[in-house]
Amino acid sequence: MNMEIHNWGLNVGKVEITAVGSSSVFLIGDNDSIVLSSFFDTPPESFTVGNIVPLSLS
């Protein structure tokens, strides 16, 4: 995805952050590029594949 955004005359007075998520980006100012990556660190034995509770046919 290519985006071009112009924030001419942008003034930031006060920023208050009360919580941050695990996939957050907070940026004020110029940046040429942002590279995002992720990984999944849950061990395989914690996965539940299929129905947790058996479903009846009736």
Rosetta blueprint (number, residue, H / E / L):
1 M L
2 N L
3 M L
4 E L
5 I L
6 H L
7 N L
8 W L
9 G L
10 L L
11 N L
12 V L
13 G L
14 K L
15 V L
16 E L
17 I L
18 T L
19 A L
20 V L
21 G L
22 S L
23 S L
24 S L
25 V L
26 F L
27 L L
28 I L
29 G L
30 D L
31 N L
32 D L
33 S L
34 I L
35 V L
36 L L
37 S L
38 S L
39 F L
40 F L
41 D L
42 T L
43 P L
44 P H
45 E H
46 S H
47 F L
48 T L
49 V L
50 G L
51 N L
52 I L
53 V L
54 P L
55 L L
56 S L
57 L L
58 S L
